[in-house]
Amino acid sequence: MNQDSEIPVVLAKLPGKTHGFCCLGSDFQPIIVINEALSPEQKRKTYKHELSHIRKGEIWDETYNEYGD
């Protein structure tokens, strides 16, 4: 797996109150997407939150759902 500093971060316009998410790119490596409208502090918190999902391996777990069913 990539080192944390090698995980690409993309800033994007996200709907509603979505702060961010992580996903796998076409090369099956993690990508972190963060809402561009967030403050710098919110972006840092969102980055750390999404990075924790990657470190825990949740990004590769197809059954994982952060918000329940």
DSSP file (Angstrom, degrees, kcal/mol; ACC not computed):
  #  RESIDUE AA STRUCTURE BP1 BP2  ACC     N-H-->O    O-->H-N    N-H-->O    O-->H-N    TCO  KAPPA ALPHA  PHI   PSI    X-CA   Y-CA   Z-CA
    1    1 A M              0   0    0      0, 0.0     3,-0.1     0, 0.0    28,-0.1   0.000 360.0 360.0 360.0 151.0    0.0    0.0    0.0
    2    2 A N        -     0   0    0      1,-0.1     2,-0.1     2,-0.1     5,-0.1  -0.255 360.0-103.2 -64.6 152.9    1.1    3.6   -0.6
    3    3 A Q    >   -     0   0    0      1,-0.1     3,-1.9     3,-0.0     4,-0.4  -0.453  38.7-107.1 -67.3 153.7    2.6    5.7    2.1
    4    4 A D  G >  S+     0   0    0      1,-0.3     3,-1.5     2,-0.2    -1,-0.1   0.860 120.0  57.3 -53.2 -39.5    0.1    8.3    3.4
    5    5 A S  G 3  S+     0   0    0      1,-0.3    -1,-0.3     3,-0.0    -3,-0.0   0.667 102.7  56.3 -69.3 -14.8    1.9   11.1    1.7
    6    6 A E  G <  S+     0   0    0     -3,-1.9    -1,-0.3     2,-0.1    -2,-0.2   0.464  78.3 107.4 -95.2  -2.7    1.5    9.3   -1.7
    7    7 A I  S <  S-     0   0    0     -3,-1.5    24,-0.1    -4,-0.4    44,-0.0  -0.665  75.2-123.2 -78.5 118.6   -2.3    9.1   -1.4
    8    8 A P        -     0   0    0      0, 0.0    24,-2.7     0, 0.0     2,-0.5  -0.314  21.0-154.3 -63.4 142.2   -3.8   11.6   -3.9
    9    9 A V  E     -a   32   0A   0     22,-0.2     2,-0.5    24,-0.0    24,-0.2  -0.981   7.8-166.4-118.5 128.8   -6.1   14.2   -2.6
   10   10 A V  E     -a   33   0A   0     22,-2.9    24,-2.9    -2,-0.5     2,-0.5  -0.958  10.6-148.9-116.5 129.7   -8.7   15.8   -4.9
   11   11 A L  E     +a   34   0A   0     -2,-0.5     2,-0.3    22,-0.2    24,-0.2  -0.859  32.4 162.2 -94.7 130.5  -10.7   18.9   -4.0
   12   12 A A  E     -a   35   0A   0     22,-2.4    24,-2.5    -2,-0.5     2,-0.7  -0.970  48.0 -99.6-146.5 157.9  -14.2   18.8   -5.6
   13   13 A K        -     0   0    0     -2,-0.3    22,-0.1    22,-0.2    -2,-0.0  -0.734  48.7-169.3 -78.6 114.2  -17.6   20.4   -5.3
   14   14 A L        -     0   0    0     -2,-0.7    23,-0.1     4,-0.2     2,-0.0  -0.805  21.0-103.4-111.5 150.8  -19.6   17.9   -3.3
   15   15 A P  S >  S-     0   0    0      0, 0.0     3,-2.1     0, 0.0    -1,-0.1  -0.282  72.4 -25.7 -73.1 153.8  -23.3   17.8   -2.8
   16   16 A G  T 3  S-     0   0    0      1,-0.3    -2,-0.1     3,-0.0     0, 0.0  -0.102 122.2 -24.0  53.3-134.5  -25.1   18.8    0.4
   17   17 A K  T 3  S+     0   0    0     18,-0.0     2,-0.3     2,-0.0    -1,-0.3   0.094  89.7 142.5 -99.8  21.5  -23.1   18.6    3.6
   18   18 A T    <   -     0   0    0     -3,-2.1    -4,-0.2     1,-0.2     3,-0.1  -0.489  27.8-175.1 -66.6 121.9  -20.8   15.9    2.3
   19   19 A H        -     0   0    0     -2,-0.3    16,-2.9     1,-0.3     2,-0.3   0.852  54.5 -61.0 -86.2 -38.6  -17.3   16.6    3.7
   20   20 A G  E     -B   34   0A   0     14,-0.2    -1,-0.3    -9,-0.0     2,-0.3  -0.982  42.5-149.4 174.0 178.9  -15.4   14.0    1.8
   21   21 A F  E     -B   33   0A   0     12,-2.2    12,-3.2    -2,-0.3     2,-0.4  -0.971  15.1-127.7-162.0 165.8  -14.9   10.3    1.0
   22   22 A C  E     +B   32   0A   0     -2,-0.3     2,-0.3    10,-0.2    10,-0.2  -0.937  31.1 162.7-121.2 150.5  -12.2    7.9    0.0
   23   23 A C  E     -B   31   0A   0      8,-2.2     8,-2.5    -2,-0.4     2,-0.5  -0.914  39.3 -93.1-152.1 175.2  -12.4    5.5   -2.9
   24   24 A L  E     -B   30   0A   0     -2,-0.3    -2,-0.0     6,-0.2     2,-0.0  -0.849  36.4-139.2-100.5 135.2  -10.2    3.3   -5.1
   25   25 A G    >   -     0   0    0      4,-3.1     3,-2.3    -2,-0.5    -1,-0.0  -0.133  40.0 -84.1 -78.9-177.9   -8.8    4.7   -8.4
   26   26 A S  T 3  S+     0   0    0      1,-0.3    -1,-0.1     2,-0.1    -2,-0.0   0.725 133.3  53.3 -62.6 -21.7   -8.6    2.9  -11.6
   27   27 A D  T 3  S-     0   0    0      2,-0.2    -1,-0.3     3,-0.0    -2,-0.0   0.258 119.4-112.3 -94.7  11.1   -5.3    1.4  -10.4
   28   28 A F  S <  S+     0   0    0     -3,-2.3    -2,-0.1     1,-0.3    -4,-0.0   0.719  77.1 130.3  63.3  24.7   -7.0    0.2   -7.2
   29   29 A Q        -     0   0    0      1,-0.1    -4,-3.1   -28,-0.1    -1,-0.3  -0.834  64.7 -96.6-103.2 147.4   -5.0    2.7   -5.1
   30   30 A P  E     - B   0  24A   0      0, 0.0     2,-0.4     0, 0.0    -6,-0.2  -0.261  35.7-171.0 -66.9 148.4   -6.8    4.9   -2.6
   31   31 A I  E     - B   0  23A   0     -8,-2.5    -8,-2.2   -24,-0.1     2,-0.5  -0.991  12.8-145.8-133.4 139.7   -7.9    8.5   -3.4
   32   32 A I  E     -aB   9  22A   0    -24,-2.7   -22,-2.9    -2,-0.4     2,-0.5  -0.943  11.5-163.7-108.5 127.5   -9.2   11.0   -0.9
   33   33 A V  E     -aB  10  21A   0    -12,-3.2   -12,-2.2    -2,-0.5     2,-0.4  -0.948   8.9-172.3-111.9 127.6  -11.9   13.4   -2.2
   34   34 A I  E     -aB  11  20A   0    -24,-2.9   -22,-2.4    -2,-0.5     2,-0.3  -0.949  31.7-105.9-124.6 140.2  -12.6   16.5    0.0
   35   35 A N  E >   -a   12   0A   0    -16,-2.9     3,-1.5    -2,-0.4   -22,-0.2  -0.463  23.3-147.6 -64.5 122.1  -15.2   19.2   -0.4
   36   36 A E  T 3  S+     0   0    0    -24,-2.5    -1,-0.2    -2,-0.3   -23,-0.1   0.685  92.2  66.8 -66.3 -17.9  -13.6   22.3   -1.8
   37   37 A A  T 3  S+     0   0    0    -25,-0.3    -1,-0.3   -23,-0.1   -24,-0.1   0.555  79.6 104.4 -81.7  -7.6  -16.0   24.5    0.1
   38   38 A L  S <  S-     0   0    0     -3,-1.5    -4,-0.0   -19,-0.1   -19,-0.0  -0.331  78.7-106.5 -73.3 155.2  -14.7   23.5    3.5
   39   39 A S     >  -     0   0    0      1,-0.1     4,-2.6    -2,-0.0     5,-0.2  -0.330  37.9-102.0 -69.3 162.3  -12.5   25.7    5.7
   40   40 A P  H  > S+     0   0    0      0, 0.0     4,-2.1     0, 0.0     5,-0.1   0.892 124.7  50.2 -55.0 -40.1   -8.9   24.7    5.9
   41   41 A E  H  > S+     0   0    0      2,-0.2     4,-2.3     1,-0.2     5,-0.2   0.914 110.5  48.6 -66.0 -42.2   -9.5   23.3    9.4
   42   42 A Q  H  > S+     0   0    0      1,-0.2     4,-2.6     2,-0.2    -1,-0.2   0.880 109.5  53.4 -64.8 -37.1  -12.5   21.2    8.1
   43   43 A K  H  X S+     0   0    0     -4,-2.6     4,-2.6     2,-0.2    -1,-0.2   0.915 109.0  48.9 -63.2 -42.4  -10.4   20.0    5.2
   44   44 A R  H  X S+     0   0    0     -4,-2.1     4,-2.4     2,-0.2    -2,-0.2   0.924 113.0  47.3 -62.3 -44.8   -7.6   18.8    7.6
   45   45 A K  H  X S+     0   0    0     -4,-2.3     4,-2.3     1,-0.2    -2,-0.2   0.905 112.9  48.8 -63.9 -41.2  -10.2   17.0    9.8
   46   46 A T  H  X S+     0   0    0     -4,-2.6     4,-2.8     2,-0.2     5,-0.3   0.910 109.8  52.1 -65.5 -42.1  -11.8   15.4    6.8
   47   47 A Y  H  X S+     0   0    0     -4,-2.6     4,-2.7     1,-0.2    -2,-0.2   0.943 111.5  46.4 -58.0 -48.6   -8.4   14.3    5.5
   48   48 A K  H  X S+     0   0    0     -4,-2.4     4,-1.8     2,-0.2    -1,-0.2   0.895 112.7  50.8 -62.3 -40.0   -7.6   12.6    8.8
   49   49 A H  H  X S+     0   0    0     -4,-2.3     4,-1.2     2,-0.2    -2,-0.2   0.940 113.7  43.3 -63.2 -48.5  -11.0   11.0    9.0
   50   50 A E  H  X S+     0   0    0     -4,-2.8     4,-1.6     1,-0.2     3,-0.2   0.881 110.6  56.1 -67.3 -37.7  -10.8    9.5    5.5
   51   51 A L  H  X S+     0   0    0     -4,-2.7     4,-2.8    -5,-0.3    -1,-0.2   0.865 101.9  57.7 -61.0 -35.9   -7.2    8.5    6.0
   52   52 A S  H  X S+     0   0    0     -4,-1.8     4,-2.0     1,-0.2     6,-0.2   0.874 103.2  53.1 -63.8 -35.9   -8.3    6.5    9.1
   53   53 A H  H  <>S+     0   0    0     -4,-1.2     5,-1.7    -3,-0.2     6,-0.8   0.908 111.2  46.5 -62.9 -41.0  -10.7    4.5    6.8
   54   54 A I  H ><5S+     0   0    0     -4,-1.6     3,-1.2     1,-0.2    -2,-0.2   0.936 111.8  49.7 -66.8 -46.3   -7.8    3.7    4.5
   55   55 A R  H 3<5S+     0   0    0     -4,-2.8    -1,-0.2     1,-0.3    -2,-0.2   0.849 110.4  51.0 -61.6 -35.2   -5.5    2.7    7.4
   56   56 A K  T 3<5S-     0   0    0     -4,-2.0    -1,-0.3    -5,-0.2    -2,-0.2   0.558 113.1-119.8 -79.0  -8.1   -8.3    0.4    8.9
   57   57 A G  T X 5S+     0   0    0     -3,-1.2     3,-1.3    -4,-0.5     4,-0.3   0.537  75.0 130.0  82.9   5.9   -8.7   -1.3    5.6
   58   58 A E  G > < +     0   0    0     -5,-1.7     3,-1.2     1,-0.3     6,-0.3   0.781  60.4  69.4 -65.4 -25.9  -12.4   -0.2    5.3
   59   59 A I  G 3  S+     0   0    0     -6,-0.8    -1,-0.3     1,-0.3   -35,-0.1   0.775 102.3  45.2 -63.8 -25.5  -11.9    1.1    1.8
   60   60 A W  G <  S+     0   0    0     -3,-1.3     2,-0.9    -6,-0.1    -1,-0.3   0.451  91.2  95.6 -96.3  -1.4  -11.4   -2.5    0.6
   61   61 A D    X   -     0   0    0     -3,-1.2     3,-1.5    -4,-0.3    -1,-0.0  -0.799  56.2-166.3 -94.5 105.1  -14.4   -3.9    2.5
   62   62 A E  T 3  S+     0   0    0     -2,-0.9    -1,-0.2     1,-0.3    -4,-0.0   0.693  87.5  54.7 -64.8 -18.6  -17.4   -3.9    0.2
   63   63 A T  T 3  S+     0   0    0     -3,-0.1    -1,-0.3     2,-0.0     2,-0.2   0.567  80.8 112.7 -91.9  -9.3  -19.8   -4.4    3.1
   64   64 A Y    <   +     0   0    0     -3,-1.5     2,-0.3    -6,-0.3     0, 0.0  -0.442  37.3 173.2 -69.7 133.3  -18.6   -1.4    5.1
   65   65 A N    >   -     0   0    0     -2,-0.2     3,-1.2     1,-0.1     4,-0.1  -0.903  19.5-161.0-141.6 109.2  -21.2    1.4    5.5
   66   66 A E  T 3  S+     0   0    0     -2,-0.3    -1,-0.1     1,-0.3     3,-0.1   0.808  91.7  39.7 -60.8 -32.2  -20.3    4.3    7.7
   67   67 A Y  T 3  S-     0   0    0      1,-0.3    -1,-0.3     2,-0.0     0, 0.0   0.262 107.8-121.0-107.2  12.0  -23.9    5.5    8.1
   68   68 A G    <         0   0    0     -3,-1.2    -1,-0.3     1,-0.2    -2,-0.1  -0.156 360.0 360.0  77.5-176.4  -25.7    2.2    8.4
   69   69 A D              0   0    0     -3,-0.1    -1,-0.2    -4,-0.1    -3,-0.0   0.459 360.0 360.0 -86.5 360.0  -28.5    0.9    6.1
